[in-house]
Amino acid sequence: MSISNNYNVLVGEYARRHFMKRFEKKHKWVWTQTFSVIENMLIRINWLLLSTKAEEIHKFEDCRIIKCEFKIVWSNSSAKTWWNRIIVSVNDETNECKILLIYSKTDIVWNHETVWWEKEIINNYDEIKEYFK
């Protein structure tokens, strides 16, 4: 893992269908700019990990699962206050950073955030669900 590597940012189909559409609808005027900021953050995911806005949650053979915080552009609150999160899988061999989930606190069904998002990944991403068993 090199800090200077740039990553190709992909969006998982499940994340696009179930979560991004809600953000687009709720934040119509600023979602395009917000997502552009998110992409720029994820392109340099290893730099982001040096900040308090990202945390490596799991590390497997060729995959890392990272949780990141983000805020909506033009809002006055911090990313932590907004409570918006992104879960990504990072493959250092292919230099790909894939958005698995993008959510806010209102999306979480249970009280325990980690249990909720792990279950979402297991149920919707066959290519990495084996890592969570």
C-alpha positions as YAML, in Angstrom:
chain: A
units: angstrom
residues:
- id: 1
  name: MET
  ca: [0.00, 0.00, 0.00]
- id: 2
  name: SER
  ca: [1.45, 3.29, -1.07]
- id: 3
  name: ILE
  ca: [0.03, 6.56, 0.15]
- id: 4
  name: SER
  ca: [0.62, 8.20, -3.21]
- id: 5
  name: ASN
  ca: [-1.49, 5.69, -5.19]
- id: 6
  name: ASN
  ca: [-4.68, 7.02, -6.72]
- id: 7
  name: TYR
  ca: [-7.65, 4.67, -6.80]
- id: 8
  name: ASN
  ca: [-10.37, 4.15, -9.37]
- id: 9
  name: VAL
  ca: [-13.66, 4.85, -7.57]
- id: 10
  name: LEU
  ca: [-16.56, 2.53, -8.38]
- id: 11
  name: VAL
  ca: [-20.09, 2.49, -6.99]
- id: 12
  name: GLY
  ca: [-21.66, -0.85, -6.13]
- id: 13
  name: GLU
  ca: [-25.03, -1.40, -7.75]
- id: 14
  name: TYR
  ca: [-26.71, -2.00, -4.39]
- id: 15
  name: ALA
  ca: [-25.33, 1.29, -3.03]
- id: 16
  name: ARG
  ca: [-26.49, 3.13, -6.14]
- id: 17
  name: ARG
  ca: [-30.01, 1.68, -6.13]
- id: 18
  name: HIS
  ca: [-30.80, 1.74, -2.43]
- id: 19
  name: PHE
  ca: [-28.87, 4.59, -0.91]
- id: 20
  name: MET
  ca: [-27.60, 7.10, -3.46]
- id: 21
  name: LYS
  ca: [-31.06, 7.66, -4.90]
- id: 22
  name: ARG
  ca: [-32.24, 8.79, -1.45]
- id: 23
  name: PHE
  ca: [-29.35, 11.22, -1.12]
- id: 24
  name: GLU
  ca: [-30.02, 12.55, -4.63]
- id: 25
  name: LYS
  ca: [-33.68, 13.10, -3.81]
- id: 26
  name: LYS
  ca: [-33.09, 14.64, -0.39]
- id: 27
  name: HIS
  ca: [-30.18, 16.91, -1.41]
- id: 28
  name: LYS
  ca: [-31.21, 17.71, -5.00]
- id: 29
  name: TRP
  ca: [-29.25, 20.90, -5.55]
- id: 30
  name: VAL
  ca: [-26.00, 19.92, -3.91]
- id: 31
  name: TRP
  ca: [-25.75, 16.16, -4.41]
- id: 32
  name: THR
  ca: [-23.64, 16.38, -7.59]
- id: 33
  name: GLN
  ca: [-21.08, 18.58, -5.84]
- id: 34
  name: THR
  ca: [-21.19, 16.41, -2.70]
- id: 35
  name: PHE
  ca: [-20.58, 13.23, -4.68]
- id: 36
  name: SER
  ca: [-17.71, 14.92, -6.52]
- id: 37
  name: VAL
  ca: [-16.10, 15.68, -3.15]
- id: 38
  name: ILE
  ca: [-16.67, 12.06, -2.06]
- id: 39
  name: GLU
  ca: [-15.00, 10.75, -5.23]
- id: 40
  name: ASN
  ca: [-12.01, 13.04, -4.69]
- id: 41
  name: MET
  ca: [-11.69, 11.80, -1.11]
- id: 42
  name: LEU
  ca: [-11.84, 8.16, -2.17]
- id: 43
  name: ILE
  ca: [-9.38, 8.57, -5.06]
- id: 44
  name: ARG
  ca: [-6.84, 9.32, -2.33]
- id: 45
  name: ILE
  ca: [-8.20, 6.86, 0.25]
- id: 46
  name: ASN
  ca: [-4.79, 6.23, 1.83]
- id: 47
  name: TRP
  ca: [-4.41, 9.94, 2.55]
- id: 48
  name: LEU
  ca: [-7.91, 10.01, 3.95]
- id: 49
  name: LEU
  ca: [-6.95, 7.24, 6.37]
- id: 50
  name: LEU
  ca: [-4.40, 9.60, 7.90]
- id: 51
  name: SER
  ca: [-7.27, 11.86, 8.99]
- id: 52
  name: THR
  ca: [-10.07, 11.32, 11.48]
- id: 53
  name: LYS
  ca: [-12.63, 11.00, 8.64]
- id: 54
  name: ALA
  ca: [-11.75, 7.39, 7.76]
- id: 55
  name: GLU
  ca: [-11.03, 4.18, 9.62]
- id: 56
  name: GLU
  ca: [-9.91, 0.77, 8.41]
- id: 57
  name: ILE
  ca: [-12.43, -1.69, 9.86]
- id: 58
  name: HIS
  ca: [-11.34, -5.04, 8.35]
- id: 59
  name: LYS
  ca: [-8.29, -6.23, 6.46]
- id: 60
  name: PHE
  ca: [-8.40, -9.43, 4.45]
- id: 61
  name: GLU
  ca: [-5.94, -10.91, 1.93]
- id: 62
  name: ASP
  ca: [-6.40, -8.43, -0.94]
- id: 63
  name: CYS
  ca: [-9.24, -6.32, 0.43]
- id: 64
  name: ARG
  ca: [-9.65, -3.67, 3.09]
- id: 65
  name: ILE
  ca: [-13.01, -2.44, 4.37]
- id: 66
  name: ILE
  ca: [-12.96, 1.21, 5.32]
- id: 67
  name: LYS
  ca: [-15.62, 3.40, 6.92]
- id: 68
  name: CYS
  ca: [-15.55, 7.11, 6.02]
- id: 69
  name: GLU
  ca: [-17.52, 10.15, 7.12]
- id: 70
  name: PHE
  ca: [-18.73, 12.87, 4.79]
- id: 71
  name: LYS
  ca: [-20.87, 15.96, 4.91]
- id: 72
  name: ILE
  ca: [-23.22, 17.48, 2.42]
- id: 73
  name: VAL
  ca: [-21.70, 20.40, 0.50]
- id: 74
  name: TRP
  ca: [-22.78, 23.86, 1.68]
- id: 75
  name: SER
  ca: [-23.91, 22.59, 5.06]
- id: 76
  name: ASN
  ca: [-22.65, 24.31, 8.18]
- id: 77
  name: SER
  ca: [-22.26, 21.14, 10.26]
- id: 78
  name: SER
  ca: [-19.28, 18.82, 10.44]
- id: 79
  name: ALA
  ca: [-19.18, 15.35, 8.90]
- id: 80
  name: LYS
  ca: [-19.49, 13.82, 12.37]
- id: 81
  name: THR
  ca: [-22.57, 15.91, 13.15]
- id: 82
  name: TRP
  ca: [-24.27, 15.03, 9.85]
- id: 83
  name: TRP
  ca: [-23.65, 11.36, 10.61]
- id: 84
  name: ASN
  ca: [-23.29, 10.37, 6.95]
- id: 85
  name: ARG
  ca: [-21.10, 7.35, 6.29]
- id: 86
  name: ILE
  ca: [-19.59, 5.42, 3.39]
- id: 87
  name: ILE
  ca: [-18.39, 1.83, 3.57]
- id: 88
  name: VAL
  ca: [-15.87, 0.99, 0.85]
- id: 89
  name: SER
  ca: [-13.83, -2.01, -0.15]
- id: 90
  name: VAL
  ca: [-10.31, -1.17, -1.27]
- id: 91
  name: ASN
  ca: [-8.26, -3.48, -3.45]
- id: 92
  name: ASP
  ca: [-4.61, -2.39, -3.43]
- id: 93
  name: GLU
  ca: [-3.63, -4.74, -6.26]
- id: 94
  name: THR
  ca: [-6.15, -3.35, -8.74]
- id: 95
  name: ASN
  ca: [-6.20, 0.15, -7.20]
- id: 96
  name: GLU
  ca: [-9.98, 0.08, -6.93]
- id: 97
  name: CYS
  ca: [-12.08, 1.67, -4.23]
- id: 98
  name: LYS
  ca: [-15.68, 0.47, -4.40]
- id: 99
  name: ILE
  ca: [-18.51, 2.15, -2.54]
- id: 100
  name: LEU
  ca: [-20.52, -0.65, -0.94]
- id: 101
  name: LEU
  ca: [-22.85, 1.46, 1.20]
- id: 102
  name: ILE
  ca: [-23.50, 5.16, 1.56]
- id: 103
  name: TYR
  ca: [-25.93, 5.97, 4.35]
- id: 104
  name: SER
  ca: [-27.06, 8.27, 7.11]
- id: 105
  name: LYS
  ca: [-28.28, 7.48, 10.60]
- id: 106
  name: THR
  ca: [-31.88, 7.29, 9.38]
- id: 107
  name: ASP
  ca: [-31.00, 4.28, 7.16]
- id: 108
  name: ILE
  ca: [-29.83, 2.10, 10.05]
- id: 109
  name: VAL
  ca: [-32.52, -0.37, 11.02]
- id: 110
  name: TRP
  ca: [-30.98, -1.62, 14.28]
- id: 111
  name: ASN
  ca: [-29.25, 0.09, 17.17]
- id: 112
  name: HIS
  ca: [-25.85, -1.34, 16.33]
- id: 113
  name: GLU
  ca: [-24.41, 0.31, 13.21]
- id: 114
  name: THR
  ca: [-21.61, -2.21, 12.55]
- id: 115
  name: VAL
  ca: [-23.92, -5.21, 12.77]
- id: 116
  name: TRP
  ca: [-26.33, -3.49, 10.39]
- id: 117
  name: TRP
  ca: [-23.80, -2.61, 7.67]
- id: 118
  name: GLU
  ca: [-22.01, -5.98, 7.87]
- id: 119
  name: LYS
  ca: [-25.37, -7.71, 7.33]
- id: 120
  name: GLU
  ca: [-26.10, -5.40, 4.36]
- id: 121
  name: ILE
  ca: [-22.75, -6.32, 2.77]
- id: 122
  name: ILE
  ca: [-23.17, -10.06, 3.42]
- id: 123
  name: ASN
  ca: [-26.65, -10.03, 1.88]
- id: 124
  name: ASN
  ca: [-25.80, -7.90, -1.15]
- id: 125
  name: TYR
  ca: [-22.15, -8.37, -2.17]
- id: 126
  name: ASP
  ca: [-21.38, -11.99, -3.00]
- id: 127
  name: GLU
  ca: [-17.80, -11.17, -4.01]
- id: 128
  name: ILE
  ca: [-16.78, -10.18, -0.48]
- id: 129
  name: LYS
  ca: [-19.34, -11.78, 1.84]
- id: 130
  name: GLU
  ca: [-17.01, -14.74, 2.46]
- id: 131
  name: TYR
  ca: [-14.67, -12.40, 4.35]
- id: 132
  name: PHE
  ca: [-17.32, -11.84, 7.02]
- id: 133
  name: LYS
  ca: [-17.96, -15.50, 7.87]
...
